[in-house]
Amino acid sequence: MQQHAHREIFSRSWVRHSSTLGDGMLYWNGLQPRSTRRSLLASLAYLGLALGAHAETLEIKIGGTGAALGTMQLLAQAYAKTQPDAKITVLPSMGSGGGIKAVLAGAVQIGVSARPLTEAEIKAGANGVEYGRTPFVFATSAVNKATGITTQNLVDFYAGKVDQWPDGTKLRLVLRPIGDSDSETIKSISPSMRDAKSAAEQRKGMVFTITDQETAAAIEKISGAIGPSSLALLLSEQRPIKALALDGVMPSPQNLANGSYPLFKDVLMVTGPKTPPEAQAFVAFVKSSAGREILQRTGHWVK
């Protein structure tokens, strides 16, 4: 009986410590052999290193308006030189609204937007930080001999009254969808421009593009094309397309600042409740003197 009782205590002791520690190991009377303790300590040390490495290499994803992506890529490259452990991924265009939704969902850490936040987005926790203003431009292929257009030229182009460039090349409009922010900017130029743009949207055989990058690619590849873009995209992505002067004024940060060029996009970085400190550090870099230099070089007026 005494031997049987000893075996019963022996059994309970093993089960009790295995359940309490919850690590799948069995200990005699709660005492670990030295070799086992060393192994456990080594494992915990390794786990700590692994967790530390994971924290240092947290991926910061940036997504949103295509107008900002080229600039964000250049900023990310510059930031990585000062923070070698930083890992920043700039995602393909998902539009301003898509980037804001992704931030609020935690799918990206920083959104970029070419429009102000709505009241609903602010209530949901989105916070917009304007980092610059870039000219909204009408762009054409770099090989096009034209260097400028007038507002009346634009009205005639969109209304279909003029379908050739001065050298005889057929003119092809590249349109953004109805309700798109670029479409609304064009319509805001004047009442006659609104009517002309609306008429172009209804004509058959027109070229429509969804994202800023698709628009730039169409302008680049279609002979005689003209369409909306931003100076920031043209400079940051170094595409073989050029911005046209409007009513004799070149689109530039300087002409935005002095008020002589009227069309622009305010660009914002958007953060949310799930944005981690690592991403906030990148936002701070963009606002630093080093970030401002890159922004100015890529067609932004930094206030």
Beta strands, then each sheet from edge to edge (+ up, - down):
strand 1: 59-64
strand 2: 87-90
strand 3: 110-113
strand 4: 127-141
strand 5: 148-149
strand 6: 172-175
strand 7: 207-208
strand 8: 225-230
strand 9: 241-243
strand 10: 245-246
strand 11: 264-271
sheet 1: 2+ 1+ 3+ 11- 4+ 8- 6- 7-
sheet 2: 2+ 1+ 3+ 11- 4+ 9-
sheet 3: 5+ 10+
end
